[in-house]
Amino acid sequence: MEYRILGKTGLRVSRLGLGGIPIQRIDAEGTKTLVHKMAEMGVNYIDTARGYTVSEEYLGYALEGIRDQFVLATKGRATSREDMKADIEKSLHNLRTDYIDLYQFHNPSAQALDQILAPGGALEGALEAKEAGKIGHIGITTHSVAIFARALELPWVETIMFPYNIVENQAQELIERCAEKNIGFICMKPLAGGAIEDGRLALRYIASNEHVTEIIPGMAEPRELEQNLAGISDTRALTEEEKTAMQRIRDSLGTQFCRRCNYCAPCTVGISIPSAFLFEGYLSRYGLEDWARDRYKTMAHTAGECIGCGQCETRCPYHLPIREMLKRTAEKFGY
């Protein structure tokens, strides 16, 4: 197993970690089996979130007796000081631990980030928890290039998590800047939310980028762990055949794949277009139908409200047929 130092946190982490979203597909005993297999294989990084329903609770159960073998990360969406303190206490309870190694602000919008940073905001709560020893380090996760760039200039940010894979490399330069600033870069969506079927090839691509500190594919069973380990452990230079295969993946997904850059915004009727496509991906590819539908319900305006004006398509740098994609999304969710 290859280990890296996670930026300015100083934490020593296995290059491969666990993305905790798919934990929702299994039960507590299945989670325990997976986590113990990770410990056996030298995988020591776990990422979850308050918003992943039972994920924190199942992982807390699985970690009993072996907590000290793992670097544990979670995240929450609180924007106020008091809500942040409450969220951290809830995560500590769920995870059955008295400290969390890395606590991350979970995909805040620009407005939410302003609230987090304002007097009485969630950053104050996180810093207080850090001072009390309840959390060790603070990071941020995002699907927005603009938020990524902003986070690089925030002095308290120790890690940044962003999607990066064969078809999503819009943040390539920002990832390099993470290395320059000694900010740990955590790669989420390494298989593009399941859109890339060849997991070994996907992980080979990401691992070849020296600026990527940590890679967290979602896993729910030991078989997936073994497959991902095989991909990340193959440190040979990428072959021409592999590069050709990667281009085929880009060609097949590139015309119909949302990178969540948000350049399509603002929508005339207020639809968060990237969020609609994100939840559709969870529904179609992750096998998390109930969770995806619950998240979709939280949207103020859903895909079915599209009026077909087409303004979003004029702004999309990837020339996606957004109106047609929204129509298909609405059909899958029913509204």
Disulfide bonds with the S-S distance in Angstrom:
none
